[in-house]
Amino acid sequence: MDRRRLALVRGGEETGFRRVGSGYLVAPRLVLTARHVVEDGPGSAWPRIDVRVGHPQDADDTRRCAARVCWTHPDGRDVALLLLDDPVDVPGAAVRWGRPVGEDPLPYEALGFPWASAGNGRRRVEHLRGELPVLGGGTGDQDLYVLDQGPAPDGTKAWSGASGSAVFCHGHLVGVVIHDDKAFENRRLHACPARSFAADPDFAALLVRHGGDRPRLHPVGTHLERYLRAARLAAIEHPYPGVIPGTMPPLAHIYVRQQVVRQKSPADNRSRETGLRAEGPLAVSPPQPADEVLTGDGTCLVVGGPGGGKSSLLRTRLTHGVTQWLDDSDATTHAPVLVPAAALQGAPLSRALVDAVNAHLRQYGLTRPLPDTFFEDRPGPGRGWLVLVDGLDEITSPAGREDVLRTVAHAGDQYTFIVAGRPVPEAESGLLGPHVPRYQLEPFDPQDLERVATGWFRALDVPQPEQTARQFLTALGTAGLTELARVPLTMSMLCQLRAEHPGEPLPRGRGEIYRNFVELLHERQYAAGAVAQARAAMSQYGSDAEAGAERTVQGLQSMLAHAAHHLLFTDHPDRPVLDIVDDHPSAKRPTGVPERRWHDFLASALCGTGLLTRRSDDLVFTHQTLVEYFAARHVVDDEERLDAVFRKTFIRRARFIPLLKYQAIGAGPRLWFSAYWVPPGSDPYAGFLLDLTPDDHPLKEKFLGRMASRRAGLDGYLFLARQMEIGTALPEHIVGRTVDLLRQAARDQSLAGIVRVIAAETLTQINQADGAALLQEFARDHALDSYSRLKAANELIQFSPAAAATHLRELAQDTALDSYYRRVAMCISAELSPVTGVEPPPALALDASPDGRHRVEAARVLAKIDPAAATERLRSLVVDHSMPSHSLFAAAEALMELAPAEGAMLLRAFALDPTRDGFQRVQAAAGLSDIDPISTGELLAGLAREPSLDAGNRLWAAQRLLWHAPQPAQPVLRELSADTTLGRKHRRQATRLLAGKRR
């Protein structure tokens, strides 16, 4: 409903106006109104009709002109169109028409000029609002909408003048007010439905002729619309913990556009020949805006560190998609649905989705549950569901995560997924299949921090937010917290702490940030009268109940720590939080208080901390890192427990055994058979435990001293560097000692070249200038092996792309370097050239090798520099029958990237050629999936059924088909599971694939 389109309609004779009504501008020269407003009698229009378009409060934008009746309903219904003498242009979206459906009453609104709102002889605008019972009304001339008006005036003529008001439901024009209801003492209205006149050919033709759109009635009040409106309301909330529950700023006010980096597939990340692990641009594409990449066109996996903004990203995707659907019924995007990963465990997908949505959106207006089959069907013709899966890593069981990933991999084609979580093992993410892209979510760009801080300070009503943000960033730099502030969750906490205590020093590290933030929430809860409110809530049950309630509020921190430790370390992480809290002494139910009443009180008190929120019928921590922080608090708060857990976590004794792998951590022969401590993994919980343990604790001092020693080797230095990276506050002498040891390791010529490069790269995390200088030196050092030199140049990219490109150019032209590494260097150099401006090396005669694999790789490198020449090179290779089968396949695959139609034709022929290697035939068929998905499915199904192929390749074809198109793969797998020409082992494997299981 647009106030600029409101119309006051007056009809009468030259001597004066006799009737006043309302209307709505539906096209530049057309006003929709009630017929009786503009007629003296049936078929007799008033000779004088005057229309004022616009809201009276917008005096400068109102227009007044004469009009005449240009259309009335052919069946005599009380609705008409007026043709204005002059057009009135209203910028913005055109009128959207609708028809209420379903069974639930819909909220409606309208603008009109009823007599009851008149004063001093002038009509004022009344904002009509109430409910429209969809099931009300009759047939024929009784086919009317009943409008149960909210505030309703008294009097038989109170509504006079409201006739002609356009009635809107959820932004759609659904009818026109025509009269009040005398049977109900004129306290409710009737409206003529748009469905009764919008389909009239003359009505539609007039709208089109005079600059409007043909009226298309969109259903209003469907299950889909109810879902979308509730989902949009839920998505507005910010996913981070708030200072006061319910007062967090909307996500849109503080959200900064996020970036993602495409990761290459695991096969691409590791060289077949050398094991070169590509980190950074060697392995990934440049950063791209997440909203341009994660469009829902295909399933993908998004990984990011703790607090890295994964939930915010998914909520913005939800908001964007839902808004598109609600504002544009012809949207071509998939309809989004956000669910926690844990909700997809152990139930059919469609049922799991509807259960999760019904439970979560109940508090956002989804008062009547969606039907069980809601997500089984597509939301619209040719459109599907975009399932946004949050918190994959919050499922602590590997089996549980695998269950969710299998559900995603084998879902029907009406679903696509964006799965978000912390990095998971490749053995698990590989369940999605090699065709599913992986993206790394980037932290805030340093240049974005001022904008983020300004948004927070403005939302928190901090005076002069821009100036405060600049001062805040200066303080972050002084405190060494700038890098940590790039983590969205940490930045949100720092901003809230600064807003509350602007004059206090910033925290020392991550653990202190969390401790101070939790304390801030605790202070706010007490300031809001938490104890008094708790006692009042239990006052009806006596003084013992009041004392118990006060004890509970005072013990909330301990209860949270108890619950977090249970969630993280017990065998029953899915146990409801309220049940866990029930076991804590501070949560003991006082005698005489009903169990249900006490549980409601507990839930209210826990949510009042700002650290937990309701999800379905349980409570959850607002962020997984809070679980890890409080689990560490649970340990640190008890001296005896801290001693035992610290020993178990950090003091892991071992001995150096004279095996080659120990060369990789810098342990030379002098340390063989000597004892050392193995550092733990760098999970966030271990970091919190180390951070929260007092610096003077003897075990902490001993452990850190061991890690910062030669005996710990590179593993120890890497552990300490990682702790600094995630924000653990380490003693200054430990930091200094670690830097010295890394410098020494990098300079130690007795160590393997790759160890020295890793030491230099690790040093960049603490002292970027020194580490980068060492990397440049190693890239030029001819005494190092080819692999180490290339690795050094590659690691340099993130610090100095231009310098890295220069070194890579030199490596590509260095004939003393291994030919494989020269090709890799040339390829990376070509990729960097558009960014750095450094010209790649000239195309070399890389392909003198008779090895077909090398010749194809050389052509791929050439494609980075000269695509046309590479295309010709590949064309010559695909007809060179002296090359082995696998090389011909690789050449055809590479050609498809440069000349898709030509390459696809070759791959199709390769897949159909019975003389070729079976595995390569399957790979060729699968390689067509992006350009010709139909042929891919047909070829894979044919290969799976081809008796001449061996059993392993037939099953491989079926598995690739399962990844490509799950539904067509089902009958193929059933055939294979019953095919007696296959061995028992292969039939059993087909059965497992059919059941959604993989080894």
N, C-alpha and C positions, 0 to 999 in steps of 0.2 A: 504494500500500500504506500503510495507516494502522495504526500500532502500537497505537492505542487499541482496535482491533477484534480483536487477537490473542486467541485463546481456548485455554486449557488444558482438555482434555476427559478426564474419568476415568469409567470404567464398571465396574460390579461388582455386588456383592450388599450386603445390609445389614451383613454381617459385615466387609466391606472391599472396596476397589477391586481389580479384577483386570487392568485394561488402562488405559494412558495414551496419549493422542494429542493432536493439535493441531486447531485449527479457526479459523474466521474468521466474525465477526459480519457477516452480509449484510443484515440488517433488524433493527429494535429487539428482536424476540423470536426471531430465527432465526440459528442457527449452522450453517455448512457444514463438514462433516468427512468422514472416510473411514468407510464403512459398517462395516468390520470392527472399528473402535475401539469402537463402541457396541452391537455384537451379540456374544452368546455363540456363536451359530451362525446359519446362514441363516434369516432371518425371526424370530429370537428375540433381542429387545433385552434388554440388561441391565436388571434391575429398578431399579437405582439408577444414575443418571447425574448427575454434578456438573460444572458449567462455571464457570470463572473467566475473565471477560472483562477484558482490559486488560494492559498490559505490567507485569511485576513491579516495574520501576524506578519506575513511576507508582503507588505503593501507594495513595495517596489517591483515585485514580480507578478502581481495579479494583473489579469487582462479581462476587459469587459467588452462584449460585443453582442450583436443581435444574432438570432438563430431561428431556424425553422425545423419542423418535424420532417425527417427524410425517410423514416422507417418505423412501422409499428408491427407488432406480431400478427402474422396471418390468422392465427386462431383467437385473436382478441385478448391475449394475455397482457397483463399490466406492465409492459416494458416498451421503451421507445428509444430511438436514436435521434439526436438533434444535429443538424448541420450548421456549424458556425459560419458567419460571414467571412471571418478572417481566421487563418490558422494560428494555433498556439503551440509553439515548439517547446517540449520539455525534454532536455537532454537526459540520457540514461537508458536503462533497460526498458524494453517494451512491456506492455501489460501481459501478465501470465494468467491464463485461464485454468480453472480447475473444477473438479467434481468430487465431492466428499464420498468416500467409500469406507468399508469396514463396519464395525459395530460400536466403537468407542465414540462418545461425544467429542467434538473438536472445538478448540478455542477459536472464536471469530472476533473480528474487529471491523469497524467502519467509521467513517467521518460523515457527519451530517449537520443539519441546521434545524433541530426540533424546536417547537414553540416553547417548550419548558426551559430552554436555555436562553431565551430572548430577554433582553433588558434594555430599557430606555428606547424601545421601539426598534432595536437592532438585533439581528440574529448573531449568536455566538456559535462557534463550532463545538459540537459535542463528540467526544471520542467514545463511540459505542463499543462495548465489549461484553463478552459472556461466552456461553456454550451453544453449539449447534448440535442437537441430537441427530445423528445421521439416520437413525431408524425411524424418526418422526416423519409426518407427511402422509399424503394419500395419492390419488391418481387424478388425471384430468386437471380441472381447474383447482383441485385440492392438492396438486403436486407442489407443495410449498415447503420451504425450510422453516422450521420453528427456531426462533432466536431467543434463547433464555437470557435476557439482558441482566447484566450484573447489577449496577445501580440503576433503578428504574423510577421515573417520576410518577406522581399521582395525577389524576385528571383525565377526562375523556379526550381532550385535545392536546395532551402533553407531547405526543409524538408527531403532531402535525408539522410538516417541514422536513421530517426525516425520510419521507418517501423518496425513492430514487437513489438513496445511499448505496454505494457499491460495498458488498459484503466480501471480506477476505478471510481465508483460512490458510495459515502458513504461507502467506505471500501470494496466494492465488485468488483471483476474482471468481467467486463461486455463485454469486447471485445478486439480486437487487431488492432492497427493502420496498414493500408495496403497501403495507398497512399494519396497524397494531391488532392485537387479539382481544376483542371485547369480552370473550368468555373468561379471560384471565384478568379482567379489570384493567385492560389496556397496558398491562405491565410486561408484556412480551410482544415480539414482532414476528411478522411473516415476511419471507423473501421469495421472490421468483427465482428458481434455480437457473444457472447459466446453461445447464444441459438442455433446458426447454427452448432456448432461442439461439444459442451459438451455432447450431448446425444448420440454421436457416440459410439457404444459398444467397438470398438478397442481403442478409445481415453480413455474412462473410465477405461478399463482393464489395460492399460499401467500405468495410474496414480496409481491404486491400487497396481500393481505389483512392482512398484518402490518406495513404501513408502508414497504415497500421499493418499488423501481421494477421494472417488467417488464424482465427481462434481455434486452438487445439486444446481440448480439455484433458489436463493431466490429472491422474488420480491423486487425491489428497487424503491422507489417513491410512495408507496401506501399511502392512507390517514393515515393509522396507523403509518407508518414510519415517515411521515411528522409531525404527532402529537408528536411522541416520541422524535424526534430530537429537536423540539421547547421546549418540556417540560424539556428535559435535560439541555438546555441552561438556561431556567428560574430557574431551581432548583439550579444552581450554585450560584446564588445571596444569600447574607446573609439577613435574614429577619429582622434584627435589624436596627434602624436608623443609618445613617452614617454621619461622619463629613463633607464630601463633597459628594454630590450625584454622584454615578457612580464610586467612588473610594474605596468602602468597600472591604475588602479582601474576596475572595471566602469562602463560608461556610466550605468547606473541610479543609481549612488552620487553622481554629480555633475551629473546632468542636471536642468535647470530647464525647466519648461513654457514652450514658445516660443509667440510670437504672430505671426499673419500679418495682412496688410491686403489686402483685395480691391481690385484695380485695375480701373478701368473699361476698356472696350474702347478701342482706338485711336480709333475714330470718336467715342466719347463724350468722349475726353480733349481733343479740339480742336473748338472751336466752328466750325460751318460758316461763320458770318458774320464772325467776328472773329479767328480764330486764337488765341483765349485758351487758353493752355496751363495746364491745371489741375494744380497741385502740391498735395499734401496732401489734406485732407478734401474739397475741392471735387471731387477726382478719385477718391477712394477711400472705402470704408466704415470704420467704427471698427475697431481691432484686435480680433481674435478668437483664442481658443486654437487653435493649429494642429491639435491632435488632434480638435477638434470640427468642423473644416472639411475637413481632408484625410482623409476617411473612405473614399475609394476609390469613391464612387458615380459619379464621372465623371472623365475625364482633366483634368488641370490643369497649369499651369506655375508653379513657385515660384522666385523670383529673390532673391538676397541678395548682399551685398558679400563681399569676400575674407575668409575665416575666419568667416563669419557664422552658422555652425551648420547648414548645409544637410545635411551628411553625418550629423550627430547626429540631425537631424529624421527623415531617412529610416530610420536604424537603429532609432529608437524606433517608427516606424510598422511596420517589419519585426518587431520584437520583439512588439508588441501583436498584430499579425495572426497571427503564427505561434503565439503562446500561445493565442489564441482557438481556432485550429484544433486544437491538440493537447489542450486541456483541454475542449473542447466540440465533439464530432463533428457536432453539429447547427448549428454556427455558420453564419450567413447571410452573412458577409462574404466578400470575395474573398481568395484565397490570395496572400500577398505574395511577391515575388521581387525582390531587390536586385541591380542590375547597373550597371557603369560604362557611361556613354554610348558610349564608344569600342568596347565589345563589340558594339554593334548596327550597326556599319558593315559594309556589303558582304556581308551574308549574310541569308537568310530569317530572320524574327523568331524562330520557334520553335527553329531550329537555333542561332541566336546565343545565345539564352537558355540552352539546355542546355549548350552549350560553355562559356559563362562560369561557370555554376553548377558544373559538374563540376570545372573547373579551380580555382575559388576554394574550394569546400567540401571538397576532398580532404583538407585539413589539419584539418578539423573533423568527421571521422568518416564522410564519404561515401566509403567505401573502394571501393565498386563504382559505376561511372558510371551515371547515369540514362540510360535509352534515348533515342535520337535524337528519338523522337516524343512525349516526355513532356509538353512544353508545347503540343503541337498540340491536345490535348483539354482539356475543362474539368476542373478538379479535383474537381468534384462537381455533381450535378444543379442547374441554375439558378445556379451560381456560376462565377466566372471567375478570371482572374489579375490581380492588382494589381502592375504592373511599376513598380518604383521605380528611376528612371533618375538616376544621380548623375554630376555632373561634366560637364555639357554643354559648359561653357566650356573644359574641358581639351582639347577637340578644337580645335586651333588653326586648322584649315582651315575657311573658311565652307562650302565644298562638303561637307565631312564632317559638319558640324552640320546642314546642310540634309538630307543623306541620313538622318540619325537622325530628324529631325523629320517627314520624309515617312513613314518607317517607322511612327512613332507615329500619324500622322494617318490612315493607310490600313490599320491593323491590324484584325483581325476583331473582332466584338463580344464575343468571350470575353476580351478584354483591356481593361483601363483602365490609365492611366499617371499617375504623379506624376513630372514631369520637373523636376530641380533644377539650378541653375547660376547663374552671375553673369548680369546683364542682357545680353541679346543684341539685335542690331538688330531692329526691328520687321519688316523684310523677311524675317527668318528665323523669328521666333516666329509671324508671321502664317501660316506654312505649316500650323500646327495648326488654323487656321480660327477664325472670329470667335466661335464658340460655346464655345471652350475658355477657362475663366477663368484669369486671371493673379493671383498673390499675391506680395506683397513680404514677405519674412521680416524681422521686426523684430529689432534687437539686444536685449541684455538690458535690462530695465527697471532704472533706477538703484536701485530698492528691492530688486531681486533680487540685487544684487552681494554683499551680506553672506552670503546663503544659498549662493551659488555658491562664494565663498571658503571658507566653513566646510566645505562638502562636500569641496573639494579638500584642505584642511588635515587634515581627519579621515581622508581616504583615504590621505594621505601620512604619517600617524602624527605629526603636529605636536602637541606638548603644548598643552592648552587651546585647541582650534581656534576656539571662538567668540570668545574674547578676542583671539586672534591675528588673526582676520578683521576685527574692529572696528578694531584698530590699523592693519592693512594698508589698509583703506579710507581712513582718515585720511591715511596716507602717500600714497596714490594722489591724493587731492585736493590735497595740498600740492605734489606733483610735476606737477600738471596732466594726470594720466593717467586720470582717471575716465571721460571719454568714450571713450577708446581701450579701456579695460577692458570696455566694453559689448560689444566684439567677442569672441565665445566663444573663438576660437583664441588671441587675444592674452591673454585672461584666464587661460587654461590655462597659458601660458608664464610669466606674471607670478606666478601662484601657485606654480609649481614653483621658480622662481628665489627667491622669498621663503622657501619652505620650506627650501631648501638653504643660503641665505646671509641669515638673518634680520636681521643687523646692517648689511648693506651698503646704500648708497643705491640707489634705484630707477633704472632706465635713463632716459635723457633723451627718447627717442622710439622710434618703431617699429623703425627700423634697429638701434638699440642693444639693444632687447629681443631681436630675432632673433639678433644677434651674441652676446649674453651667453648666450642659451639654447643655441645651437649649441656654444658653448664649454663650457657645463655638461655637455652630452651627451658631449663629447670627454673632459672630465676623468673622467667616470664610466666611460667605456670603458677609459681607461688605468688607472683605479683597480681595475677588475675584472681587470687583468692581460692586456690585449689583446695587447701585444707578446710576452709570454712564451707566451701561447696560440698566437699566430701562428707563432712559431719552433718550438714543439712540434709543430704540425700539419704542418710541412714538414721536420722533423728527419730523417725516413727518406730524404729526397732529398739530404742533404748540406748543408754550410755555406753554399754559394751560395744554395740554396733558402731556408734560414733567413734569410739577409740580405735576400733578395728579399721575403719575407713581412713582415719588419720595415719595409722601405722602403714597402711597400704600406700598412701600417697608419698609418705616419706621414704618408703622402700622401693619406689619405682625404678631407680637407677640399677639397684641390685637385681630386681626382677628382670629387667631388660638384659642384663649381662648373663643371668642364668638361662634365659630363653635362647639367646644368641649362641651360647656355648652348646646347648642341646641341639639346635638346628644344624650347627656346623660339624659336630663330632659324634653324634649318636647314630645308631643304625636305623632310626625312625625319623628322618628329617621332615617327613610329611605330617607329623603329628601336629594338631592344631596348637597355635601359640597359646590360646587361653588355657588349654589343658596343661601345657608345660608350666605356665605361670602359676596354675593352681597348686603345683607341688612346692612352691616357694613359701617359706614361713610368713613373709609379709603379706601374702595373698590369702591367708587362712580365713575362711568364712566364719563370721561371728555366729554364735548360737542364736537362733530365732530369725535369721535373715533367710528368706527363700532362696534356693540355689539359683533360679533364673534371675531374680532381682540382683543377686550378688555378681553374677556373671555380666549383667548389663553394666553394673557399676565399674567392674574391673575393665571392661572393654572401653568405657568412656574415659576412665583415668589413663589408660595406656595410650589411647588416641590423643588425649590431651597433651602428651609429651611432644607432639609434632614429629615423632620418630616412627610411629606406626600408623597404618591406615587400614581401613576395612577393605577386604576383598572377599566377595561371596559371603560366606557365613563365618569367616575367620579374620584374623588380623595378620598383616605382613609388615615387615620393616620397609620403610620408604625407599631404601637402597641397600644393595647387597654389601657394600663396604661398611655400612653401619653394623651389620651382623658380624663382620670380621673384627671391627673395632671393639664392640661390646664383648665378643668372645675373648679377646685379649684382655679386656678389663676384668672379666671374670677370673682370669688366671692371676693377674697382677695384684688384685685386691686381697689375695690370701698369700701370706709369706711362704707357707709350707707348700701350697699348690704351685706357686711360682717356681720354687726351687726344683720341684719334680718335673714340671712341664718344660722349663727352660733346658734342663739336661736332656730330656727326650727329644726336643726340637732342634737344638743347636749343637750339642756335644755328641758328635757321631764319629767315633774313633775308627781309623783304618790304617793300613800300611801301604806304602808304595811297593808295588810288585813290578819287577823289571819286564814290563810289556811295552810294546811300541806306543800304545795309546797314551801312556803317561808323558810321552814327549809333547803331546798336545797341550798339556797344562804347565809346561815349563819345568818339569822335574827331571833333572839330569841324573847320571849314574851315582853321584855323591849322595843322593837321597833314597836310593833303592833300599827297600826293606825297613826304612825308618817309619816311625809312627807320625800320623798327621790327623787333623780333623777335617772331615768332609763337610763342606758348607751345605746348608739345606736349600731347597728350592726357594725361589724368590716370590712366593705367593703373598698377597696382601696381608693375610693374617700373621705370617711370620714377621713381616715388617712392622705391623702394629705391636706385636709382642716385644720385639727388640726395642722399639721406640718408647713404649710405656714403661719398660723396666728401668728403674733408676740407674743413672750413669755410674754410681759408685757401688752397684751390686757386684760382688766378687765374680760371679759366673759371667756376667756381661763383660766385665773388664778382661777376663781371661779369654773369652771367646773372640772378642774383637782384636785382642792382641795376637791371637793365633792366626786370624784371617789376614791381618796386615803384617805378614811375615813371609820370608822366602819359602818356608816350609809349606805354606798353603798353596803356593804356586798361582798360576793364572786363575784357577777356579776361585780361590779366595779373593783375589783382586776384583774379578768379575762380580762376585756376590756383593762386595762392598760398593762397587760402582753402581750396581743396580739399586741398592738401597738408597744411595744418594739420589738416583734418578727418580724414584717414586716418592721422595720427600722425607725419608727417615733421617732424623737429626743425629748425626754421628759426632763424637768428640773431635775437636779440631786436630788433635795430634794423630788420630786415626786417619782422617782425611789426608793430612800432609804425608803420612807414612805411605798411604796407598798410592798417592801421586808419585812419590819417589820410587816405589817398587815397580810401578808401571813404566816409568822412564828407564829404569835399569833393565827390565825385561826386554823392552824394545831395542835397547842398545847391545844386548848380550848376543854376540855373534855365535856363541856355542848352541843357541836355541834354533829350532827350525824356523825358516823364514815366515811361515804362516803364523806361528806363535808370536813373533815380533810384530807382525802386522795387526794381529788381534789386540795385542797390548797397546799399540798406538791408537787403534780405533777406540778402545775402552777409555784411554786417557782423554779423548776428545769429549767424553761425557762429563769430565770434571774440569779439565783445562783444555778448552777447544783449540786455542792458538798453538800450544805445544804439540798436541796430538795431530793436528792438521799438518804442521811443519814436518813431523816425522813421516806421515803418510806421503807427502810430496817427495821426501828424500828416498823412501823405499820404492816409489814408482820409477825413480831414475837409477836405482842401484842395480847394476849389471851383475853383481855378485849374488843377488837373490834369484830364486827360481822364477820361471815365467808365471806360475800360478800366483805367487805371493805379490809380484809386481802388479799384475792385473787386479788382484784383490785390493791392494793399496789405492790404486787409481780409482777403482769403483767406490770405495768407502769415502773417498775425498769429494765425491759428487755433492753430498748433502751439505758440505761446508763451503766449497768453492767450485761451482759447476764449470766455470771457465778454465780454471787451472786443471781440473780433472779432464776436461775435453782436450786440452793441450797435451797432457801426458798420454792420454789414450791414443791420440793421433800419432805420437812418437812411437808408442808400443806397436801400433798397427804397421808401422813402416820399419820396425827393428827386425832385420833378417835373422838376428841371433835368437829371437824369441820363437817358441814352439808355434807352428803354423796354425794350430787350433786357436791359441790365445790371440794370435794376430787377427784372426777372423772375428773373434768375440770383441776385441778392442775396436776394430773398425765398425762393427755393428752398433756398439754403445756410442761411439763417437758420432755416428750418423744420427742416432736418436737425439743426442744432445745439441746438435748443430743449430736447430731452429731456436733453441732457448739461449744458447751461449754466443752465437754468432761466429764460433770457431769452425772453420771449414773442415769437413771430414777429409781423410786422406784420399788421394785419387784411387779410382778403381784399379786394383792390382790384378795381375794374372794369377789369381789364387787357385786356379783350377787345373794345374798341371797334374795333380794327383789322379792316378787311375781309379782310386777308391770312389765309387759312386756316391757314398754318403758325404764325403768331403766336397764333391763337386756340387751336390745339392745345397749343402751348407754355404758354400761360396756364393751360389746364386741368391740365396736368401740375404746374405750380407750385401751383395750388390744391389738388391732391391731397395735397401735403405738409402742408397746413394743415387742410383740410376734405374728407376723402375722399368723403363722401356727396354734397356739393355738386359735387365734380369729376366724380363718376359721372354725375349728371344732366346736367352741362354736356356731357360727351362723348357721351351718348346723343342729345342734340339735334344735335351736330355730325355724327354718322355718318349722319343722315338728311337733312342739309342738302346737297342736290345742287348748290347754287351753288358749293360748294367744289371745287377741283381734285382730281383723282384721288389725287395723292400725299398731300394733306392728309386725305382721307377714310381712306386706308390708315393714316396716322399716328394718326388718332383711334381707329380700331378697335384698333390695336396698344396704344395707351394704355389703352383701355377693358379690354383683356384683363388688364392688371395689377391692375385694381380689381374687375372682374367676369369671371373667367376663362371661364366657360361662354358668357356673352353675347359677349365679345370673340372667342372662338374661332369661334363660329358666323359672325360677321361676316367674319373673316379667311378662313374656308373659302369663303364665298360670293364674296368678293373674288377669291380665287385661281381660282375656276371661271368668273368673268365674262369672256367673250371681248371685251367692249367696253372693258375696263380696259387700262391700260399694262402691257406684257408684263413689264417688270422688276419693277414693283410686285406683279404677280401671283405672281412667283417669291418675292419677299420675304414676301408674305402666307403662302404655303405653308410657307416655312421658319420663319416666326414661330410656327407651331403645334407646333414640335418638342418643347417641354417638356411641353405639356399633352396632346398627341395625336400621339405619334411615328409610329403606324401610318398615320394620315391624311397626315402630312407626307411619308412615303416614297411613298405612292400618288400624292399630288398632284404632287410634284416629278417623279416618273417620267412621269406623264401630260403635264406641261408640257414636259418634254424631248422627248417624242414628238409634240407638237402641231404639225402642219405650218403652222398659221396664225401661229405665233410666228416672229419673225425668228431667224436662226441664232445670233446672240450671246446672246439670252435663253434659247434652248434649251440652249446649252452652259452658261450660268450655272445653269440648273435642274439639269443633270447634275452640275455641280461642287458645288452645295449638297447634292445627294443623296449625293455621294461623301463629303462631310464628315459627313452625318447617318447614313448606313448604307452603308459601303463595299461590302459584298457585293452588295446589290441594284443598286448603281450600275454594276457591271461589265457586265451585258448591255446596259444602256442606252447606255453609252459605246461598246460594240462596234457597236451599231446606228448610232450617230451617225458613227463613224469610217468606216462603209461607205455612208452615206446620200449618194447622188449629187446630191440636191437641195440639199445644203449646198455651200458653196464649198470650194475646196481648203484654204484657210487654216483653216477651222473643222473640217474633217475631220482635219487634221493636229493641231490642238489637242486634239480628242477622243482621238486616239491617244496624245498625250503624257500626258493625264490618266489614261488607261488604264494607262500604264506607270509611273504614280506620279510624273510630272514636272510641274512648274509653272513658268511664266515668272515 
